């Protein structure tokens, strides 16, 4: 794989750490700032909303900026957002810092996915995206457990200071490894970009993404409280369970990419969503047993992110066919859909915790994922009706312009 992909992976590691470390610190932040656990959970939603806005809007506005220069600016913004979180004196300022950081996240992954697919042969597109997203999974294996430990030992503010240092390392990596010759996507007019939202088949992909990811985050946002209050783990042990989860995610992410390469994105997504719904349902019954809940979390990690390569490849393939003038924008909107799902899932999870209790989050999340499975099956049926191959939709599927 080209060195540029490894630079993207390095930046994804830093971004993934700051995105997911908040999950392990929700009880700590709630106690420190004097807010409820569902209120602390809103920090997940607000970050995701920053990503959802940043991905499509800022991707469109930055289309003419050279790719390397844009990557450096984005990682500088990311670092600044984490420094502001480190210095945040109250809940409101921490929320603002999270939104700022999310804006950088959104643009990074929208342009990163199309750059990654453009750097490799067509048949390796899903694996290239999976490699970049491996930065997120490695963050779950190392950055999130370590960040959780730092936050519980030295205070949650120290975690954001450590993540800002990761941002500095990512800036250096992008400057050294990413070539200045990366081509820009051809900018589209504003009307052409907005036209993406008029494509029913792309809207269907975005709905699949939001439901598939959001269903998982209904429960994942409140994993730390479940582990502490239901399974009986000490706060210091949460980081270790997050490590188990992250190790499993790392394997599942690569597996998902290979599955999409071999069988096409639709079939891969059907398999992943079915397994994810099953695991969430099982969590409802295993959460009270420390050993069984760890085993369930291990299985959860194996499928939680396995849908990412298939979803990103499928949206690029559909955009090649339905909106070839705005592939970057279409990809950015799918990043937004991921984070709309996270935002609504975390917010909805808070309502569920408030009114139904912690242990209603897994089975309700499973029902939402079943909805994503149904929409995926519908998308596959529509493709077959139109005579489209399960593996390749467009003549240059998953290749960035």
Secondary structure as GFF3:
##gff-version 3
##sequence-region A 1 401
A	DSSP	alpha_helix	3	33	.	.	.	ID=ss1
A	DSSP	alpha_helix	37	53	.	.	.	ID=ss2
A	DSSP	pi_helix	54	58	.	.	.	ID=ss3
A	DSSP	alpha_helix	59	61	.	.	.	ID=ss4
A	DSSP	alpha_helix	67	87	.	.	.	ID=ss5
A	DSSP	alpha_helix	91	118	.	.	.	ID=ss6
A	DSSP	three_ten_helix	122	124	.	.	.	ID=ss7
A	DSSP	alpha_helix	125	138	.	.	.	ID=ss8
A	DSSP	pi_helix	139	143	.	.	.	ID=ss9
A	DSSP	alpha_helix	144	154	.	.	.	ID=ss10
A	DSSP	alpha_helix	156	177	.	.	.	ID=ss11
A	DSSP	alpha_helix	190	194	.	.	.	ID=ss12
A	DSSP	three_ten_helix	195	198	.	.	.	ID=ss13
A	DSSP	alpha_helix	200	220	.	.	.	ID=ss14
A	DSSP	alpha_helix	223	225	.	.	.	ID=ss15
A	DSSP	pi_helix	226	230	.	.	.	ID=ss16
A	DSSP	alpha_helix	235	263	.	.	.	ID=ss17
A	DSSP	alpha_helix	265	286	.	.	.	ID=ss18
A	DSSP	alpha_helix	290	304	.	.	.	ID=ss19
A	DSSP	alpha_helix	307	322	.	.	.	ID=ss20
A	DSSP	three_ten_helix	324	326	.	.	.	ID=ss21
A	DSSP	alpha_helix	327	355	.	.	.	ID=ss22
A	DSSP	three_ten_helix	358	360	.	.	.	ID=ss23
A	DSSP	alpha_helix	361	385	.	.	.	ID=ss24
###
